[in-house]
Amino acid sequence: IAMSKSFAYEGASRNVRFNCVTPGFIRTDMTAELKEEIKDYYIKNIPLARFGEGKEIAESVAFLLSDSSSYITGEVLKVNGGLYM
């Protein structure tokens, strides 16, 4: 995160943006291997009460790459269902 913020500061004068996406628990083959009690523990603590989908991460990244985020740089986008608020 610190490196991305440093890059954002340096790249800003050249209109190059740097941001971070920090995903939470995402439904993948790897999280499917977790024990049910571990999954249940996290789901109970995630305000949206579910694991995310890969598509949700991809859409977040697509937003940051789009012109819709042209005034966003040096930021951390937490895509985690509210787990780490």
URKA-V577824 format. One record per residue. RES is the residue in three letters. SS is DSSP state (@ for helix, = for strand, . for the rest). PHI is phi in whole degrees, -180 to 180 (999 if undefined). OMEGA is omega in whole degrees, 0 to 359 (NA if undefined). Layout:
res: (RES	RES)
ss: (SS	SS)
phi: (PHI	PHI)
omega: (OMEGA	OMEGA)
This chain:
res: (ILE	ALA	MET	SER	LYS	SER	PHE	ALA	TYR	GLU	GLY	ALA	SER	ARG	ASN	VAL	ARG	PHE	ASN	CYS	VAL	THR	PRO	GLY	PHE	ILE	ARG	THR	ASP	MET	THR	ALA	GLU	LEU	LYS	GLU	GLU	ILE	LYS	ASP	TYR	TYR	ILE	LYS	ASN	ILE	PRO	LEU	ALA	ARG	PHE	GLY	GLU	GLY	LYS	GLU	ILE	ALA	GLU	SER	VAL	ALA	PHE	LEU	LEU	SER	ASP	SER	SER	SER	TYR	ILE	THR	GLY	GLU	VAL	LEU	LYS	VAL	ASN	GLY	GLY	LEU	TYR	MET)
ss: (.	@	@	@	@	@	@	@	@	@	@	@	@	@	.	.	.	.	.	=	=	=	=	.	.	=	.	.	@	@	@	@	.	.	.	@	@	@	@	@	@	@	@	@	@	.	.	.	.	.	.	=	.	@	@	@	@	@	@	@	@	@	@	@	@	.	@	@	@	.	.	.	.	.	.	=	=	=	=	.	.	.	.	.	.)
phi: (999	-62	-65	-63	-66	-64	-61	-61	-63	-71	-82	-57	-66	-107	59	-107	-104	-130	-140	-117	-117	-117	-75	-92	-76	-116	-67	-141	-59	-68	-73	-64	-79	-66	-64	-58	-67	-71	-59	-61	-59	-69	-61	-66	-99	-90	-53	-82	59	-165	-79	-80	-112	-54	-60	-68	-69	-59	-67	-66	-65	-59	-61	-65	-84	-86	-68	-66	-113	-63	-111	-117	-152	73	-108	-116	-100	-90	-109	-141	67	92	-58	-113	-75)
omega: (180	180	179	178	177	177	180	179	181	184	186	182	178	180	175	184	176	177	177	170	180	181	173	179	182	180	180	174	182	180	175	181	180	175	183	181	177	177	181	179	181	180	177	182	176	182	178	171	177	170	178	177	178	180	181	175	180	180	177	178	179	177	181	178	185	176	178	179	187	180	179	174	179	184	176	178	181	181	189	179	179	184	185	177	NA)
